[in-house]
């Protein structure tokens, strides 16, 4: 057995997500990768106030703003393109 996998599977099956969210530290993270999968930059929200438990992030094709969504919050966080790393320019 690979213990990290066994532990993750146990947590996923027997501990409700709302409890995991309540007990875990709030932190927002978006990782930016290039076409080869290499990490080129990242965005961090160490307070988790902007958004935590991020499930997806997508650049708006027209404005270039970053749209961030989570599975636990009923809102969309929009980061203005002016605040994004220049790697995306």
Z-matrix of the N, CA and C atoms (Angstrom, degrees):
N
C 1 1.453
C 2 1.516 1 111.26
N 3 1.305 2 115.41 1 149.05
C 4 1.461 3 120.77 2 170.15
C 5 1.527 4 105.93 3 -101.28
N 6 1.316 5 116.33 4 108.28
C 7 1.462 6 120.95 5 -172.26
C 8 1.524 7 114.55 6 -56.27
N 9 1.340 8 120.50 7 -40.95
C 10 1.471 9 117.75 8 178.34
C 11 1.531 10 112.45 9 -59.11
N 12 1.324 11 117.19 10 -37.74
C 13 1.463 12 120.90 11 179.00
C 14 1.520 13 110.64 12 -67.89
N 15 1.319 14 117.70 13 -43.02
C 16 1.472 15 121.99 14 179.37
C 17 1.527 16 109.97 15 -62.23
N 18 1.323 17 116.49 16 -44.09
C 19 1.465 18 120.40 17 -179.23
C 20 1.527 19 110.11 18 -65.79
N 21 1.340 20 117.31 19 -44.35
C 22 1.463 21 120.69 20 178.89
C 23 1.526 22 111.07 21 -60.33
N 24 1.337 23 116.72 22 -44.25
C 25 1.458 24 120.34 23 179.14
C 26 1.520 25 111.67 24 -63.31
N 27 1.325 26 117.47 25 -40.40
C 28 1.470 27 121.47 26 178.43
C 29 1.532 28 109.93 27 -62.15
N 30 1.330 29 115.91 28 -47.61
C 31 1.470 30 120.04 29 -179.56
C 32 1.528 31 110.03 30 -60.66
N 33 1.325 32 116.61 31 -44.55
C 34 1.459 33 120.97 32 -178.91
C 35 1.515 34 113.75 33 -63.81
N 36 1.313 35 117.97 34 -30.19
C 37 1.460 36 121.07 35 -177.18
C 38 1.524 37 113.51 36 -89.08
N 39 1.333 38 117.23 37 -32.61
C 40 1.455 39 118.67 38 -169.02
C 41 1.523 40 116.23 39 -116.55
N 42 1.323 41 117.44 40 -10.30
C 43 1.466 42 119.67 41 179.12
C 44 1.522 43 108.23 42 -115.23
N 45 1.342 44 117.77 43 123.14
C 46 1.461 45 119.97 44 -177.15
C 47 1.537 46 111.86 45 -65.72
N 48 1.331 47 115.66 46 146.81
C 49 1.459 48 121.29 47 -176.65
C 50 1.523 49 111.91 48 -60.92
N 51 1.327 50 117.88 49 -36.70
C 52 1.460 51 119.18 50 -179.41
C 53 1.526 52 110.97 51 -61.82
N 54 1.333 53 118.01 52 -32.74
C 55 1.460 54 121.33 53 178.79
C 56 1.541 55 110.28 54 -73.64
N 57 1.309 56 116.95 55 -40.20
C 58 1.465 57 120.64 56 176.96
C 59 1.525 58 109.55 57 -60.79
N 60 1.337 59 116.96 58 -44.69
C 61 1.458 60 120.89 59 179.53
C 62 1.524 61 111.67 60 -63.05
N 63 1.316 62 116.12 61 -39.56
C 64 1.465 63 120.33 62 -178.24
C 65 1.532 64 111.62 63 -68.25
N 66 1.316 65 117.23 64 -36.81
C 67 1.461 66 121.41 65 -175.55
C 68 1.529 67 114.00 66 -88.15
N 69 1.320 68 117.26 67 -18.07
C 70 1.466 69 118.79 68 -175.97
C 71 1.527 70 111.30 69 -90.76
N 72 1.322 71 114.37 70 158.43
C 73 1.456 72 121.48 71 178.41
C 74 1.524 73 109.59 72 -70.61
N 75 1.310 74 116.53 73 136.98
C 76 1.455 75 120.74 74 179.00
C 77 1.527 76 109.03 75 -81.60
N 78 1.338 77 115.18 76 129.11
C 79 1.463 78 120.89 77 -178.03
C 80 1.516 79 108.00 78 -159.37
N 81 1.316 80 116.92 79 132.77
C 82 1.457 81 121.17 80 177.57
C 83 1.515 82 110.29 81 -107.10
N 84 1.312 83 117.40 82 133.65
C 85 1.462 84 121.61 83 -178.62
C 86 1.526 85 110.07 84 -144.59
N 87 1.325 86 115.32 85 128.88
C 88 1.463 87 122.33 86 171.72
C 89 1.520 88 106.72 87 -122.64
N 90 1.326 89 116.87 88 126.16
C 91 1.460 90 122.05 89 179.11
C 92 1.525 91 107.97 90 -104.92
N 93 1.323 92 116.43 91 131.53
C 94 1.458 93 122.50 92 -179.12
C 95 1.519 94 107.96 93 -102.98
N 96 1.333 95 116.56 94 122.48
C 97 1.462 96 121.54 95 -179.48
C 98 1.522 97 109.88 96 -120.44
N 99 1.338 98 115.35 97 152.02
C 100 1.461 99 119.22 98 177.33
C 101 1.526 100 109.40 99 -87.50
N 102 1.319 101 116.50 100 -175.17
C 103 1.467 102 121.08 101 -176.80
C 104 1.520 103 113.45 102 -65.13
N 105 1.328 104 118.00 103 -20.62
C 106 1.467 105 121.58 104 178.36
C 107 1.530 106 111.93 105 -92.24
N 108 1.338 107 117.48 106 -0.50
C 109 1.454 108 120.75 107 179.36
C 110 1.520 109 114.19 108 89.30
N 111 1.331 110 117.71 109 7.01
C 112 1.463 111 121.87 110 179.30
C 113 1.528 112 109.24 111 -81.47
N 114 1.340 113 116.00 112 133.64
C 115 1.457 114 120.61 113 178.22
C 116 1.518 115 108.70 114 -71.71
N 117 1.328 116 116.47 115 123.60
C 118 1.465 117 120.73 116 -178.52
C 119 1.527 118 112.33 117 -110.28
N 120 1.311 119 117.87 118 -21.58
C 121 1.461 120 121.15 119 178.64
C 122 1.517 121 108.69 120 -169.44
N 123 1.333 122 115.30 121 173.80
C 124 1.464 123 120.16 122 176.89
C 125 1.524 124 109.76 123 -153.65
N 126 1.300 125 115.54 124 155.37
C 127 1.458 126 122.69 125 175.41
C 128 1.522 127 107.45 126 -118.42
N 129 1.332 128 116.98 127 133.28
C 130 1.454 129 121.51 128 -176.53
C 131 1.523 130 110.69 129 -124.04
N 132 1.314 131 116.03 130 138.04
C 133 1.466 132 122.60 131 169.17
C 134 1.518 133 105.86 132 -122.31
N 135 1.323 134 116.36 133 90.87
C 136 1.466 135 120.37 134 -173.54
C 137 1.524 136 113.28 135 -68.28
N 138 1.331 137 117.23 136 -15.55
C 139 1.472 138 119.85 137 178.24
C 140 1.522 139 111.47 138 -89.73
N 141 1.321 140 117.24 139 -23.36
C 142 1.461 141 120.85 140 -176.59
C 143 1.513 142 112.76 141 73.48
N 144 1.337 143 117.62 142 6.96
C 145 1.467 144 120.74 143 -178.67
C 146 1.525 145 112.06 144 -73.18
N 147 1.343 146 116.48 145 -35.94
C 148 1.463 147 119.23 146 179.28
C 149 1.516 148 110.63 147 -68.92
N 150 1.300 149 115.43 148 -51.13
C 151 1.457 150 121.11 149 178.65
C 152 1.523 151 108.95 150 -170.13
N 153 1.300 152 116.13 151 134.67
C 154 1.457 153 120.71 152 175.20
C 155 1.515 154 109.12 153 -129.47
N 156 1.302 155 117.40 154 165.20
C 157 1.469 156 122.76 155 -174.09
C 158 1.527 157 110.48 156 53.60
N 159 1.339 158 114.70 157 50.64
C 160 1.465 159 120.79 158 -178.10
C 161 1.524 160 109.70 159 -66.08
N 162 1.333 161 115.24 160 131.47
C 163 1.460 162 119.35 161 179.71
C 164 1.523 163 111.70 162 -105.29
N 165 1.330 164 117.03 163 -25.90
C 166 1.450 165 118.88 164 178.36
C 167 1.523 166 110.42 165 -162.21
N 168 1.322 167 115.52 166 153.63
C 169 1.456 168 122.83 167 176.43
C 170 1.515 169 107.77 168 -142.10
N 171 1.321 170 116.04 169 138.54
C 172 1.461 171 120.97 170 -175.48
C 173 1.526 172 108.66 171 -146.30
N 174 1.330 173 116.30 172 138.53
C 175 1.468 174 120.17 173 174.45
C 176 1.515 175 109.86 174 -81.65
N 177 1.314 176 115.75 175 135.27
C 178 1.461 177 120.79 176 176.34
C 179 1.528 178 108.17 177 -69.83
N 180 1.341 179 118.46 178 127.80
C 181 1.462 180 120.35 179 -174.59
C 182 1.526 181 114.06 180 -65.69
N 183 1.322 182 117.44 181 -24.95
C 184 1.459 183 120.07 182 -178.15
C 185 1.515 184 113.87 183 -90.95
N 186 1.326 185 116.67 184 -48.32
C 187 1.467 186 120.53 185 -174.33
C 188 1.526 187 113.39 186 -93.63
N 189 1.338 188 117.71 187 -23.82
C 190 1.460 189 121.26 188 -176.26
C 191 1.513 190 113.31 189 83.90
N 192 1.342 191 116.95 190 -0.32
C 193 1.467 192 120.64 191 177.40
C 194 1.528 193 109.54 192 -67.93
N 195 1.321 194 116.12 193 154.82
C 196 1.462 195 121.41 194 178.53
C 197 1.520 196 109.34 195 -98.56
N 198 1.328 197 116.90 196 124.03
C 199 1.459 198 122.25 197 177.84
C 200 1.518 199 107.61 198 -101.19
N 201 1.319 200 116.97 199 127.41
C 202 1.460 201 122.36 200 -177.39
C 203 1.524 202 108.94 201 -120.15
N 204 1.329 203 115.93 202 130.47
C 205 1.460 204 121.55 203 179.07
C 206 1.522 205 109.91 204 -124.59
N 207 1.324 206 115.75 205 153.97
C 208 1.456 207 121.21 206 176.90
C 209 1.517 208 109.14 207 -127.33
N 210 1.314 209 115.60 208 162.76
C 211 1.462 210 118.40 209 177.54
C 212 1.524 211 111.33 210 -86.35
N 213 1.337 212 117.82 211 -13.65
C 214 1.457 213 120.08 212 -173.45
C 215 1.524 214 114.24 213 -108.12
N 216 1.317 215 117.87 214 -10.41
C 217 1.456 216 120.28 215 -179.22
C 218 1.519 217 109.56 216 -119.86
N 219 1.316 218 116.25 217 142.77
C 220 1.457 219 120.60 218 -179.27
C 221 1.523 220 109.62 219 -95.82
N 222 1.329 221 115.14 220 62.81
C 223 1.452 222 120.60 221 177.81
C 224 1.515 223 109.04 222 -157.92
N 225 1.314 224 113.70 223 166.42
C 226 1.453 225 121.58 224 178.62
C 227 1.522 226 107.30 225 -121.24
N 228 1.313 227 117.31 226 127.77
C 229 1.464 228 122.17 227 176.75
C 230 1.517 229 107.70 228 -95.60
N 231 1.326 230 116.58 229 131.10
C 232 1.459 231 121.21 230 179.33
C 233 1.528 232 108.22 231 -117.00
N 234 1.341 233 115.78 232 123.26
C 235 1.459 234 121.70 233 176.48
C 236 1.529 235 107.06 234 -102.88
N 237 1.322 236 115.80 235 119.92
C 238 1.457 237 121.31 236 -179.86
C 239 1.534 238 109.76 237 -58.96
N 240 1.321 239 116.17 238 138.78
C 241 1.472 240 121.17 239 -177.06
C 242 1.528 241 112.29 240 -58.02
N 243 1.327 242 118.34 241 -23.61
C 244 1.467 243 121.82 242 179.27
C 245 1.530 244 111.89 243 -67.41
N 246 1.337 245 116.79 244 -20.92
C 247 1.461 246 121.31 245 -177.98
C 248 1.528 247 113.14 246 -98.99
N 249 1.314 248 117.54 247 4.25
C 250 1.462 249 121.46 248 -178.69
C 251 1.522 250 111.05 249 -88.56
N 252 1.320 251 117.74 250 155.09
C 253 1.470 252 120.66 251 178.35
C 254 1.523 253 111.24 252 -58.76
N 255 1.335 254 116.00 253 147.54
C 256 1.474 255 120.31 254 -178.16
C 257 1.529 256 112.23 255 -67.20
N 258 1.325 257 117.55 256 -11.81
C 259 1.472 258 120.25 257 178.45
C 260 1.527 259 110.53 258 -60.08
N 261 1.337 260 117.14 259 -23.08
C 262 1.453 261 121.23 260 -179.62
C 263 1.526 262 113.18 261 -89.77
N 264 1.291 263 116.88 262 -5.23
C 265 1.480 264 120.05 263 -176.01
C 266 1.510 265 109.86 264 -76.32
